[in-house]
Amino acid sequence: MKKWRSPSLGKDMELVIYGSSGTPVLGLPTRGASCHQWGEFGMVDAISYQIENGFNQLFCVSSNDGESFLNTTTPPARRLVRHHQYELYLVEEVVPYIKDQNPIDYLIVAGTDLGGYHALNTALKHPSAFDKAIGISGIYDIKGFMDGYYEDDVYYNNPTDYIPNISRQSLLNKIRNIDFRLVSYDHDPRIDYARRMSNVLRMKFIRHELDIWDNNTSREWQQWQQMLKTHII
């Protein structure tokens, strides 16, 4: 485990590292969860072969959603400020740390639930930092966390809104270099987010894979484990 005082967030943040070599993966947990969640819920075990054999090195970070999207005690505009600080933590602190620890010039970011949003949105906004983004049962529209508030700070953090209006070809070309994976399942309550996000990406000719599993299961984490194992390769 690694911990440092985050300048972006103004508090100590932890991350857990699994493996010592291989293509690096930045793992983002479900809403409000810690960096230990993927280890506790079998996601690390699901890709243990890749980790133990040096194919992948996994860096799991904690969520900050409890201070942003989930913090109903503070105004929505303030929630977005805290979200932006978390984004800076990922891009300006965690990504450089990973690159310092791992010489492979290819970075995968993957997340589940609201972590899927962070994976996709961060890659879309910072395409030079990532090569593959995997959203598993992701929530790609944050308006439901904003209590009816909608200003520019919501728009520019809501990929289903801002992506259709990107016109700068140099930015679109960088985004199109990323391998996007939108993964869900038939009875997933978040399936419509994946479908809508796929339509938005398709409209801008952004290469991606929409993978809807037809399993009917109440054991969501077991399914997520297999989804991660499938799409990390």
TORLODO-359744 format. One record per residue: residue number from 0; residue in three letters; x, y, z of N, C-alpha, C in turn. Coordinates in Angstrom, 1 decimal, padded with zeros to 4 digits. Example, Ala and Ser with C-alpha at 12.3 -4.5 7.8 and 13.67 -1.06 7.14 Angstrom:
<pts>
   lumdren   pake      nc1      nc2      nc3     cac1     cac2     cac3      cc1      cc2      cc3
         0    ALA    013.2   -005.7    007.8    012.3   -004.5    007.8    013.2   -003.3    007.8
         1    SER    012.8   -002.2    007.1    013.7   -001.1    007.1    012.9    000.0    007.9
</pts>
This chain:
<pts>
   lumdren   pake      nc1      nc2      nc3     cac1     cac2     cac3      cc1      cc2      cc3
         0    MET    000.8   -001.2    000.0    000.0    000.0    000.0    000.9    001.2    000.0
         1    LYS    000.4    002.3   -000.7    001.2    003.5   -000.8    000.2    004.6   -000.4
         2    LYS    000.7    005.6    000.4   -000.1    006.7    000.9    000.7    008.0    000.8
         3    TRP    000.1    009.1    000.4    000.7    010.4    000.4   -000.4    011.4    000.6
         4    ARG    000.1    012.6    001.0   -000.8    013.7    001.2   -001.1    014.4   -000.1
         5    SER   -002.3    014.3   -000.6   -002.7    014.8   -001.9   -002.8    016.3   -001.9
         6    PRO   -001.9    017.0   -002.7   -002.1    018.4   -002.8   -003.4    018.8   -003.5
         7    SER   -003.9    018.0   -004.3   -005.2    018.3   -005.0   -006.4    018.2   -004.1
         8    LEU   -006.4    017.2   -003.2   -007.5    017.0   -002.3   -007.3    017.5   -000.9
         9    GLY   -006.0    017.8   -000.5   -005.7    018.3    000.8   -005.9    017.3    001.9
        10    LYS   -005.7    016.0    001.6   -005.8    015.0    002.6   -005.0    013.8    002.2
        11    ASP   -004.8    012.9    003.1   -004.1    011.6    002.8   -004.9    010.7    001.9
        12    MET   -004.3    010.2    000.9   -005.0    009.2    000.0   -004.1    008.0   -000.1
        13    GLU   -004.8    006.8   -000.1   -004.1    005.6   -000.2   -004.3    004.9   -001.6
        14    LEU   -003.4    004.1   -002.0   -003.6    003.2   -003.1   -002.9    001.9   -002.9
        15    VAL   -003.5    000.8   -003.4   -003.0   -000.5   -003.2   -002.4   -001.0   -004.6
        16    ILE   -001.3   -001.6   -004.5   -000.6   -002.1   -005.7   -000.5   -003.6   -005.7
        17    TYR   -001.0   -004.2   -006.8   -000.9   -005.7   -007.0    000.0   -006.0   -008.1
        18    GLY    001.0   -006.8   -007.9    001.9   -007.2   -009.0    003.1   -006.2   -009.1
        19    SER    004.1   -006.6   -009.8    005.3   -005.8   -009.9    005.7   -005.5   -011.3
        20    SER    005.0   -006.0   -012.3    005.3   -005.7   -013.7    004.1   -005.9   -014.6
        21    GLY    004.2   -005.6   -015.8    003.2   -005.8   -016.8    002.4   -004.5   -017.1
        22    THR    001.5   -004.5   -018.0    000.7   -003.3   -018.4    000.0   -002.8   -017.2
        23    PRO    000.2   -001.5   -016.9   -000.5   -001.0   -015.7   -002.0   -000.8   -015.9
        24    VAL   -002.7   -001.0   -014.8   -004.2   -000.8   -014.8   -004.5    000.1   -013.6
        25    LEU   -005.2    001.2   -013.8   -005.7    002.0   -012.7   -007.1    001.6   -012.4
        26    GLY   -007.4    001.0   -011.2   -008.7    000.5   -010.8   -009.5    001.4   -010.0
        27    LEU   -010.7    001.8   -010.4   -011.5    002.7   -009.6   -012.8    002.0   -009.1
        28    PRO   -013.0    002.1   -007.8   -014.1    001.3   -007.1   -015.5    001.9   -007.4
        29    THR   -016.5    001.3   -006.8   -017.8    001.8   -006.8   -017.9    003.0   -006.0
        30    ARG   -019.1    003.7   -006.1   -019.3    005.0   -005.4   -018.9    005.0   -004.0
        31    GLY   -018.0    005.9   -003.6   -017.7    006.1   -002.2   -016.8    005.0   -001.6
        32    ALA   -016.3    004.0   -002.3   -015.6    002.9   -001.7   -014.1    003.1   -001.7
        33    SER   -013.4    002.3   -000.9   -012.0    002.5   -000.7   -011.1    001.7   -001.7
        34    CYS   -009.8    001.9   -001.6   -008.9    001.3   -002.5   -008.8   -000.2   -002.2
        35    HIS   -009.4   -000.7   -001.2   -009.3   -002.1   -000.8   -010.5   -002.9   -001.4
        36    GLN   -011.5   -002.2   -002.0   -012.7   -002.8   -002.4   -012.5   -003.9   -003.5
        37    TRP   -011.7   -003.6   -004.5   -011.4   -004.6   -005.5   -010.8   -005.9   -005.0
        38    GLY   -009.9   -005.7   -004.0   -009.3   -006.9   -003.3   -010.4   -007.7   -002.5
        39    GLU   -011.2   -007.0   -001.8   -012.2   -007.6   -001.0   -013.3   -008.3   -001.7
        40    PHE   -013.7   -007.8   -002.9   -014.8   -008.3   -003.7   -014.4   -009.1   -004.9
        41    GLY   -013.2   -009.6   -004.9   -012.8   -010.6   -005.9   -012.3   -010.1   -007.3
        42    MET   -012.2   -008.8   -007.4   -011.7   -008.3   -008.7   -010.3   -008.6   -008.9
        43    VAL   -009.5   -008.5   -007.9   -008.1   -008.8   -008.0   -007.9   -010.3   -008.2
        44    ASP   -008.6   -011.2   -007.5   -008.5   -012.6   -007.8   -008.9   -013.0   -009.2
        45    ALA   -009.8   -012.2   -009.8   -010.3   -012.5   -011.1   -009.2   -012.4   -012.2
        46    ILE   -008.2   -011.5   -011.9   -007.1   -011.3   -012.8   -005.8   -011.7   -012.2
        47    SER   -005.9   -012.6   -011.3   -004.6   -013.0   -010.6   -003.6   -013.7   -011.5
        48    TYR   -004.1   -014.4   -012.5   -003.2   -015.0   -013.5   -002.3   -013.9   -014.2
        49    GLN   -003.0   -012.9   -014.6   -002.3   -011.8   -015.3   -001.3   -011.1   -014.4
        50    ILE   -001.7   -010.9   -013.1   -000.9   -010.2   -012.1    000.3   -011.1   -011.7
        51    GLU    000.1   -012.3   -011.4    001.1   -013.2   -010.9    002.1   -013.6   -012.0
        52    ASN    001.7   -013.5   -013.3    002.6   -013.8   -014.4    003.2   -012.6   -015.1
        53    GLY    003.0   -011.4   -014.5    003.6   -010.2   -015.0    003.0   -009.6   -016.2
        54    PHE    001.8   -010.0   -016.5    001.1   -009.4   -017.6    000.5   -008.0   -017.3
        55    ASN    000.0   -007.9   -016.1   -000.6   -006.6   -015.6   -000.2   -006.3   -014.2
        56    GLN    000.0   -005.0   -013.9    000.2   -004.5   -012.6   -001.0   -003.6   -012.3
        57    LEU   -001.7   -003.8   -011.2   -002.9   -003.2   -010.8   -002.7   -002.1   -009.7
        58    PHE   -003.2   -000.9   -009.9   -003.1    000.2   -009.0   -004.5    000.6   -008.6
        59    CYS   -005.0    000.2   -007.4   -006.3    000.5   -007.0   -006.4    001.8   -006.1
        60    VAL   -007.2    002.7   -006.4   -007.3    004.0   -005.6   -008.7    004.0   -004.9
        61    SER   -008.8    004.9   -004.0   -010.1    005.1   -003.3   -010.9    006.1   -004.0
        62    SER   -012.2    006.0   -003.8   -013.1    007.0   -004.3   -013.2    008.2   -003.4
        63    ASN   -013.6    009.3   -004.0   -013.8    010.6   -003.2   -015.3    011.0   -003.4
        64    ASP   -016.1    010.1   -003.9   -017.5    010.5   -004.2   -018.3    010.9   -002.9
        65    GLY   -017.9    010.4   -001.8   -018.6    010.9   -000.5   -018.5    012.3   -000.3
        66    GLU   -017.4    013.0   -000.8   -017.2    014.4   -000.7   -017.7    015.2   -001.9
        67    SER   -018.1    014.5   -002.9   -018.5    015.2   -004.2   -020.0    014.8   -004.5
        68    PHE   -020.2    013.8   -005.4   -021.5    013.5   -005.9   -022.5    013.0   -004.8
        69    LEU   -022.0    012.4   -003.8   -022.8    011.8   -002.8   -023.0    012.7   -001.6
        70    ASN   -022.4    013.8   -001.6   -022.4    014.7   -000.4   -023.6    015.7   -000.6
        71    THR   -024.8    015.2   -000.1   -026.0    016.0   -000.2   -026.1    017.1    000.8
        72    THR   -025.1    017.2    001.7   -025.1    018.3    002.7   -024.4    019.6    002.1
        73    THR   -023.9    019.5    000.9   -023.2    020.7    000.3   -023.9    021.0   -001.0
        74    PRO   -023.9    022.2   -001.5   -024.5    022.6   -002.7   -023.9    021.9   -003.9
        75    PRO   -024.7    021.6   -005.0   -024.1    020.9   -006.1   -022.9    021.5   -006.7
        76    ALA   -022.8    022.8   -006.8   -021.7    023.5   -007.3   -020.4    023.1   -006.6
        77    ARG   -020.5    023.0   -005.3   -019.4    022.7   -004.4   -019.1    021.2   -004.6
        78    ARG   -020.0    020.4   -004.9   -019.8    018.9   -005.2   -018.9    018.8   -006.4
        79    LEU   -019.2    019.7   -007.4   -018.4    019.6   -008.7   -017.0    020.1   -008.4
        80    VAL   -016.8    021.1   -007.6   -015.4    021.5   -007.2   -014.6    020.4   -006.7
        81    ARG   -015.2    019.7   -005.7   -014.5    018.5   -005.1   -014.3    017.4   -006.1
        82    HIS   -015.2    017.2   -007.0   -015.0    016.2   -008.1   -013.8    016.6   -009.0
        83    HIS   -013.7    017.9   -009.3   -012.6    018.4   -010.1   -011.3    018.1   -009.4
        84    GLN   -011.3    018.3   -008.1   -010.1    018.1   -007.4   -009.7    016.6   -007.4
        85    TYR   -010.7    015.8   -007.4   -010.4    014.3   -007.5   -009.8    014.0   -008.8
        86    GLU   -010.4    014.6   -009.9   -009.9    014.4   -011.2   -008.4    014.8   -011.3
        87    LEU   -008.1    015.9   -010.7   -006.7    016.4   -010.7   -005.8    015.4   -009.9
        88    TYR   -006.3    014.8   -008.8   -005.6    013.8   -008.1   -005.2    012.7   -009.0
        89    LEU   -006.2    012.2   -009.8   -006.0    011.0   -010.6   -005.0    011.4   -011.7
        90    VAL   -005.1    012.5   -012.4   -004.3    012.8   -013.6   -003.0    013.4   -013.2
        91    GLU   -002.9    014.2   -012.2   -001.6    014.9   -011.9   -000.8    014.2   -010.8
        92    GLU   -001.5    013.3   -010.1   -000.7    012.6   -009.0   -000.6    011.1   -009.2
        93    VAL   -001.8    010.4   -009.4   -001.7    009.0   -009.6   -001.1    008.5   -010.9
        94    VAL   -001.5    009.1   -012.0   -001.0    008.7   -013.3    000.6    008.9   -013.3
        95    PRO    001.1    010.1   -012.9    002.6    010.2   -012.9    003.2    009.2   -011.9
        96    TYR    002.6    008.9   -010.8    003.2    007.9   -009.9    003.2    006.5   -010.6
        97    ILE    002.2    006.1   -011.3    002.2    004.9   -012.0    003.3    004.8   -013.1
        98    LYS    003.4    005.9   -013.8    004.4    006.0   -014.9    005.8    006.0   -014.3
        99    ASP    006.0    006.5   -013.1    007.3    006.4   -012.4    007.6    005.0   -011.9
       100    GLN    006.6    004.2   -011.6    006.8    002.9   -011.1    006.8    001.8   -012.2
       101    ASN    006.2    002.1   -013.3    006.1    001.1   -014.4    006.5    001.7   -015.7
       102    PRO    007.5    001.1   -016.4    008.1    001.7   -017.6    007.2    001.5   -018.8
       103    ILE    006.1    000.7   -018.8    005.3    000.4   -019.9    004.5    001.6   -020.3
       104    ASP    004.6    002.0   -021.5    003.9    003.3   -022.0    002.5    002.9   -022.5
       105    TYR    001.7    002.3   -021.7    000.3    002.0   -022.1   -000.4    001.9   -020.8
       106    LEU   -001.5    002.7   -020.6   -002.2    002.7   -019.3   -003.7    002.4   -019.5
       107    ILE   -004.1    001.5   -018.8   -005.6    001.1   -018.8   -006.2    001.7   -017.5
       108    VAL   -007.4    002.3   -017.7   -008.2    002.7   -016.5   -009.5    002.0   -016.6
       109    ALA   -009.9    001.4   -015.4   -011.1    000.6   -015.4   -011.9    001.0   -014.1
       110    GLY   -013.2    001.0   -014.2   -014.0    001.3   -013.0   -015.3    000.6   -013.1
       111    THR   -015.9    000.4   -011.9   -017.2   -000.2   -011.8   -018.2    000.8   -011.2
       112    ASP   -019.5    000.8   -011.7   -020.5    001.7   -011.2   -020.1    003.1   -011.4
       113    LEU   -020.1    004.0   -010.4   -019.6    005.4   -010.6   -018.2    005.4   -010.9
       114    GLY   -017.4    004.4   -010.5   -016.0    004.3   -010.9   -015.9    004.2   -012.4
       115    GLY   -016.9    003.6   -013.0   -016.9    003.5   -014.5   -017.1    004.9   -015.1
       116    TYR   -017.9    005.7   -014.5   -017.9    007.1   -015.0   -016.6    007.8   -014.9
       117    HIS   -015.9    007.6   -013.7   -014.6    008.3   -013.5   -013.6    007.8   -014.6
       118    ALA   -013.7    006.5   -014.8   -012.7    005.9   -015.8   -013.0    006.5   -017.2
       119    LEU   -014.2    006.5   -017.6   -014.5    007.0   -019.0   -014.3    008.5   -019.1
       120    ASN   -014.9    009.3   -018.1   -014.9    010.7   -018.2   -013.4    011.3   -018.1
       121    THR   -012.6    010.7   -017.2   -011.3    011.1   -017.1   -010.5    010.8   -018.4
       122    ALA   -010.7    009.7   -019.0   -010.0    009.4   -020.2   -010.5    010.3   -021.4
       123    LEU   -011.7    010.6   -021.4   -012.2    011.5   -022.4   -011.7    013.0   -022.3
       124    LYS   -011.5    013.4   -021.1   -011.0    014.8   -020.8   -009.5    014.9   -020.8
       125    HIS   -008.8    013.7   -020.6   -007.4    013.7   -020.6   -006.9    012.5   -021.5
       126    PRO   -007.2    012.6   -022.8   -006.9    011.4   -023.6   -005.4    011.1   -023.8
       127    SER   -004.5    012.1   -023.5   -003.1    011.8   -023.6   -002.6    010.9   -022.5
       128    ALA   -003.4    010.8   -021.4   -002.9    010.0   -020.3   -003.3    008.6   -020.3
       129    PHE   -004.2    008.2   -021.2   -004.8    006.8   -021.1   -004.8    006.2   -022.5
       130    ASP   -004.7    004.9   -022.6   -004.8    004.1   -023.8   -006.0    003.3   -023.9
       131    LYS   -006.6    002.8   -022.8   -007.8    002.0   -022.8   -008.6    002.5   -021.6
       132    ALA   -009.9    002.5   -021.8   -010.8    002.9   -020.6   -012.0    001.9   -020.6
       133    ILE   -012.2    001.2   -019.5   -013.2    000.2   -019.3   -014.2    000.6   -018.3
       134    GLY   -015.4    000.8   -018.7   -016.5    001.2   -017.8   -017.4    000.0   -017.6
       135    ILE   -017.5   -000.6   -016.4   -018.3   -001.7   -016.1   -019.5   -001.3   -015.3
       136    SER   -020.7   -001.5   -015.9   -021.9   -001.0   -015.2   -021.8    000.5   -014.8
       137    GLY   -021.2    001.3   -015.7   -020.9    002.7   -015.4   -022.2    003.6   -015.5
       138    ILE   -022.1    004.7   -014.8   -023.1    005.7   -014.8   -022.5    006.9   -015.5
       139    TYR   -022.9    007.2   -016.7   -022.3    008.2   -017.5   -023.0    009.5   -017.6
       140    ASP   -024.0    009.7   -016.8   -024.8    010.9   -016.7   -024.9    011.3   -015.2
       141    ILE   -024.3    012.4   -014.8   -024.2    012.7   -013.4   -025.4    013.6   -012.9
       142    LYS   -026.3    014.0   -013.8   -027.3    014.9   -013.5   -028.2    014.4   -012.3
       143    GLY   -028.3    013.1   -012.2   -029.1    012.6   -011.1   -028.5    012.8   -009.7
       144    PHE   -027.3    013.2   -009.7   -026.6    013.6   -008.4   -026.6    015.1   -008.1
       145    MET   -027.2    015.8   -009.0   -027.1    017.3   -008.9   -028.4    018.0   -008.4
       146    ASP   -029.4    017.3   -007.9   -030.6    017.9   -007.3   -031.2    019.0   -008.2
       147    GLY   -031.2    018.7   -009.5   -031.8    019.7   -010.5   -030.9    020.8   -010.9
       148    TYR   -029.7    020.9   -010.3   -028.8    022.0   -010.7   -028.1    021.7   -012.0
       149    TYR   -028.1    022.7   -012.9   -027.4    022.4   -014.2   -026.8    023.7   -014.7
       150    GLU   -025.5    023.8   -014.6   -024.7    024.9   -015.1   -023.5    024.4   -015.9
       151    ASP   -022.6    025.2   -016.3   -021.5    024.8   -017.1   -020.7    023.7   -016.4
       152    ASP   -020.5    023.8   -015.1   -019.7    022.9   -014.4   -020.3    021.5   -014.4
       153    VAL   -021.6    021.3   -014.6   -022.2    020.0   -014.8   -022.0    019.6   -016.2
       154    TYR   -022.3    020.5   -017.1   -022.2    020.1   -018.6   -020.8    019.6   -018.9
       155    TYR   -019.8    020.3   -018.4   -018.4    019.9   -018.8   -017.9    018.7   -018.1
       156    ASN   -018.7    018.1   -017.2   -018.3    016.9   -016.5   -019.3    015.8   -016.8
       157    ASN   -020.2    016.0   -017.8   -021.2    015.1   -018.2   -021.0    014.6   -019.6
       158    PRO   -020.4    013.5   -019.8   -019.9    013.1   -021.2   -021.1    012.9   -022.2
       159    THR   -022.2    012.5   -021.7   -023.3    012.4   -022.7   -023.8    013.8   -023.2
       160    ASP   -023.4    014.8   -022.5   -023.7    016.2   -022.9   -022.6    016.9   -023.7
       161    TYR   -021.4    016.8   -023.2   -020.3    017.6   -023.9   -019.7    016.9   -025.1
       162    ILE   -019.7    015.6   -025.1   -019.0    014.9   -026.2   -019.7    015.2   -027.6
       163    PRO   -021.0    015.3   -027.7   -021.6    015.6   -029.0   -021.2    017.0   -029.5
       164    ASN   -020.7    017.9   -028.7   -020.4    019.2   -029.1   -018.9    019.5   -029.3
       165    ILE   -018.1    018.5   -029.1   -016.7    018.6   -029.4   -016.4    018.8   -030.9
       166    SER   -015.8    019.9   -031.3   -015.6    020.1   -032.7   -014.1    020.1   -033.1
       167    ARG   -013.3    020.3   -032.1   -011.8    020.4   -032.3   -011.3    019.0   -032.7
       168    GLN   -010.8    019.0   -034.0   -010.4    017.7   -034.5   -009.1    017.1   -033.8
       169    SER   -008.3    018.0   -033.4   -007.1    017.5   -032.7   -007.4    016.8   -031.4
       170    LEU   -008.4    017.3   -030.7   -008.9    016.6   -029.5   -009.6    015.3   -029.8
       171    LEU   -010.5    015.4   -030.8   -011.2    014.2   -031.2   -010.2    013.1   -031.7
       172    ASN   -009.2    013.5   -032.4   -008.2    012.5   -032.8   -007.5    011.8   -031.7
       173    LYS   -007.2    012.6   -030.6   -006.6    012.0   -029.4   -007.6    011.0   -028.7
       174    ILE   -008.8    011.4   -028.6   -009.8    010.6   -028.0   -010.0    009.3   -028.8
       175    ARG   -010.0    009.4   -030.1   -010.2    008.2   -031.0   -009.1    007.2   -030.9
       176    ASN   -008.0    007.6   -030.3   -006.8    006.7   -030.1   -007.0    005.8   -028.9
       177    ILE   -008.0    006.1   -028.1   -008.3    005.3   -026.9   -009.2    004.1   -027.2
       178    ASP   -008.9    003.0   -026.6   -009.8    001.8   -026.7   -010.8    001.8   -025.6
       179    PHE   -012.0    002.2   -026.0   -013.1    002.4   -025.0   -013.9    001.1   -025.0
       180    ARG   -014.2    000.6   -023.7   -015.1   -000.5   -023.5   -016.3   -000.2   -022.6
       181    LEU   -017.5   -000.3   -023.1   -018.7   -000.1   -022.2   -019.3   -001.4   -022.0
       182    VAL   -019.3   -001.9   -020.8   -019.7   -003.2   -020.4   -020.9   -003.2   -019.5
       183    SER   -021.9   -004.0   -019.8   -023.1   -004.0   -018.9   -023.7   -005.4   -019.1
       184    TYR   -024.9   -005.6   -018.5   -025.6   -006.9   -018.7   -027.1   -006.6   -018.8
       185    ASP   -027.8   -007.6   -019.3   -029.3   -007.4   -019.6   -030.1   -006.8   -018.5
       186    HIS   -029.9   -007.3   -017.3   -030.7   -006.8   -016.2   -030.0   -005.8   -015.3
       187    ASP   -029.0   -005.2   -015.8   -028.3   -004.2   -015.1   -029.1   -002.9   -015.0
       188    PRO   -029.4   -002.4   -013.8   -030.2   -001.1   -013.7   -029.5    000.1   -014.4
       189    ARG   -028.2   -000.1   -014.7   -027.4    001.0   -015.4   -027.2    000.8   -016.8
       190    ILE   -027.9   -000.2   -017.4   -027.7   -000.5   -018.8   -028.0    000.6   -019.8
       191    ASP   -029.0    001.4   -019.5   -029.3    002.5   -020.4   -028.2    003.6   -020.5
       192    TYR   -027.4    003.7   -019.4   -026.3    004.6   -019.5   -025.3    004.2   -020.5
       193    ALA   -025.0    002.9   -020.5   -024.1    002.3   -021.5   -024.6    002.5   -022.9
       194    ARG   -025.8    002.2   -023.1   -026.4    002.4   -024.5   -026.3    003.8   -025.0
       195    ARG   -026.7    004.7   -024.1   -026.7    006.1   -024.4   -025.3    006.6   -024.7
       196    MET   -024.3    006.2   -023.9   -023.0    006.6   -024.1   -022.4    006.0   -025.4
       197    SER   -022.8    004.8   -025.7   -022.4    004.2   -027.0   -022.9    005.0   -028.1
       198    ASN   -024.2    005.4   -028.1   -024.7    006.3   -029.2   -024.0    007.6   -029.3
       199    VAL   -023.6    008.2   -028.2   -022.9    009.5   -028.3   -021.5    009.3   -028.9
       200    LEU   -020.8    008.2   -028.5   -019.5    007.9   -029.0   -019.6    007.6   -030.5
       201    ARG   -020.6    006.9   -030.9   -020.8    006.5   -032.3   -021.0    007.7   -033.2
       202    MET   -021.8    008.7   -032.6   -022.1    009.9   -033.3   -020.9    010.7   -033.7
       203    LYS   -019.8    010.6   -032.8   -018.6    011.3   -033.1   -017.5    010.4   -033.6
       204    PHE   -017.9    009.3   -034.1   -017.0    008.3   -034.8   -015.8    008.0   -033.8
       205    ILE   -016.1    007.8   -032.5   -015.2    007.4   -031.6   -015.2    005.9   -031.4
       206    ARG   -014.2    005.2   -031.7   -014.1    003.7   -031.7   -014.4    003.2   -030.3
       207    HIS   -015.2    002.2   -030.1   -015.5    001.7   -028.8   -016.2    000.3   -029.0
       208    GLU   -016.3   -000.4   -027.9   -017.0   -001.7   -027.9   -018.1   -001.6   -026.8
       209    LEU   -019.3   -001.8   -027.2   -020.5   -001.9   -026.3   -020.7   -003.4   -026.1
       210    ASP   -020.5   -003.9   -024.9   -020.6   -005.3   -024.6   -021.7   -005.6   -023.6
       211    ILE   -022.8   -006.0   -024.0   -023.9   -006.3   -023.1   -024.0   -007.8   -022.9
       212    TRP   -023.8   -008.3   -021.7   -023.8   -009.7   -021.4   -025.3   -010.1   -021.1
       213    ASP   -025.6   -011.3   -021.6   -027.0   -011.8   -021.5   -027.2   -012.6   -020.2
       214    ASN   -026.3   -012.6   -019.3   -026.5   -013.3   -018.0   -027.5   -012.7   -017.1
       215    ASN   -028.4   -013.5   -016.6   -029.4   -013.0   -015.6   -028.9   -013.5   -014.2
       216    THR   -028.2   -012.6   -013.5   -027.6   -013.0   -012.2   -027.9   -011.9   -011.2
       217    SER   -028.0   -012.4   -009.9   -028.1   -011.4   -008.8   -026.7   -011.3   -008.2
       218    ARG   -025.7   -012.0   -008.7   -024.4   -011.9   -008.1   -023.5   -011.0   -009.0
       219    GLU   -023.8   -009.7   -008.8   -023.2   -008.7   -009.7   -021.7   -008.7   -009.7
       220    TRP   -021.1   -008.8   -008.5   -019.7   -008.8   -008.4   -019.0   -010.0   -009.1
       221    GLN   -019.6   -011.1   -009.1   -019.1   -012.3   -009.8   -019.1   -012.0   -011.4
       222    GLN   -020.1   -011.3   -011.8   -020.2   -010.9   -013.2   -019.1   -009.9   -013.5
       223    TRP   -019.0   -008.9   -012.7   -018.0   -007.9   -012.9   -016.6   -008.4   -012.9
       224    GLN   -016.3   -009.4   -012.1   -015.0   -010.1   -012.1   -014.7   -010.6   -013.5
       225    GLN   -015.7   -011.3   -014.1   -015.5   -011.9   -015.4   -015.4   -010.8   -016.5
       226    MET   -016.1   -009.8   -016.3   -016.1   -008.7   -017.3   -014.7   -008.0   -017.3
       227    LEU   -014.2   -007.8   -016.1   -012.8   -007.2   -016.0   -011.8   -008.2   -016.7
       228    LYS   -011.9   -009.4   -016.3   -010.9   -010.4   -016.9   -011.0   -010.4   -018.4
       229    THR   -012.2   -010.3   -018.9   -012.4   -010.4   -020.4   -011.8   -009.1   -021.1
       230    HIS   -012.1   -008.0   -020.5   -011.7   -006.7   -021.2   -010.4   -006.1   -020.9
       231    ILE   -009.7   -006.7   -019.9   -008.4   -006.1   -019.5   -007.4   -006.6   -020.6
       232    ILE   -007.7   -007.7   -021.2   -006.7   -008.2   -022.2   -006.8   -007.5   -023.5
</pts>
